[in-house]
Each structure stands twice: as structure tokens, then as C-alpha cells.
Amino acid sequence: MDSRTHDSVDALIRHLLRLLNKLERIEKQPIRVADGLDLSTKEIHTVEAIGERGTMNVTEVGAHFGVTKGAASQRISRLVERGLVSKRAAAHSNKEFELSLTELGWRAFQAHEHFHGKAKAELIERLRALPREQLEDVAVVLGIMEGVMNERLHEQ
């Protein structure tokens, strides 16, 4: 690797780390979905994922977010306790649960859509301005980085 490529890779990694640090700060900010009901970003994104699919199981939630089944289960348990998600035995398995949104969960889903609608639309608009090839290149780079992270996580 020549020095210019090495510098470009280093700059890309630093940029990614800045983005991850900012994302972590954003993830810690509570989102008000109703009077007296604030959810973390992780919680509301879990509500969003279940709402978009209609139903999910814990394994699917884990796969969707790239977290372990145990981490997904903890997240789901908190949402069940707070009355946003219902959990019932799946018809096809005694060991699996089907997750769906409660009425309160749907209200949170709609509040999140409203809250993030403008920001998401702006991001999509800006990304649509890029040539398809650039978007594909970014997807390749992110895929490589995710692969390295997956390997590191499996080493532990």
C-alpha cells in the first residue's frame, strides 16, 4: 500500500470513529414519545423494526441489529415491561416467542416516524444526489469494515 492510500485509509477510519462517537451520543438521548414516556434510541428502533415487519422473534431482532440473542432479549424484556411490546408463544415452536406492538407501541412507532421523518428525508435526499456507483462503493467499504468487526467480535 502506497503512502497516499495508507493516508486515505487512516482518514476514513478516523472519520468512521467520529461518526460512531456521535452516534453513541445520539443513542443516549431519550426520545419523548408520550407524556411521561421517554425511550432510548435503541428501544425506539426496536419498536420501529417490529412495527415495520408486523411481528418478529428475538432471534430476528438480534440479527436485525447485529447484537446477540441475549442482548435482544434484554431489550425486548424492557419493552414488554413498559407495555410497548407483547410477547406470545409462536404457533410453530414451544421455545420461540412472537413479538408485536401494543397500542402504546404503535403510538411510539408513530411518534418516532414523526420525530425522525424530517431528518431521515433530508439524509435520503442528500444521498440520492450521489451517483449510484459512489453509493455502491460506500456499501462495499462499510461491508469490509463490518466484516473486520465481526471477526473481532468472534475472537472474544
Order of alpha helices (4+ residues) and beta strands (2+ residues): alpha-beta-beta-alpha-alpha-alpha-beta-beta-alpha-alpha
